[in-house]
Amino acid sequence: MALKIPPGSRITVDTLAREFGVSQTPIREALGRLEGEGLVIKTHLMGYSAAPQLTRGQFSELYELRLLLEPDAARRLVANLDGSNLAELTEAAGVMAGRSNKTDERARYSEFARQDAIFHDLILKEAGNQLVRDILAHQHVHFHIFRLLFHSRVTEEALAEHEAIITAFEHRDADAAERAMRVHIERSRDRILPVFE
């Protein structure tokens, strides 16, 4: 997430095992987990490498997909809201927690990226369309997006946008939920788009 290993760079198990002073087993397990999150690629007979950054075209297509699916999911979720899942969504949105207690900005940013992924996945889950949820999960949307740009402003603005989504959910307003999600995704896209210029 912090790009300490540049995108596309080869990752050797032996080097990491020596660097961390552990056996190869936990390194392989960690790399397998990172592969599952789309941050590492394993190539047969070659080993591991850091996933490449998204291209401008891939980025545009990813946001086009999100704009087609996520606002509708937010709208559909309103019909499925109850006290339990609303509380879970509010917690996942990070609205109440605000900032992390971590002092390292990159660690906080990485933590926010993971929390953001949980929030968006929970919306998809509670909206009730497993296929849409699987499609977006397979894209590893949030990890790739957050690797493109590191800036604390991103987390502050996204938290405010999450708050608007939660407010729409609290009011059981499907139109407002759809609109808030669309605005959130469009602003996310617009915050990151300058990276490609």
Order of alpha helices (4+ residues) and beta strands (2+ residues): beta-alpha-alpha-beta-beta-alpha-alpha-alpha-alpha-alpha-alpha-alpha
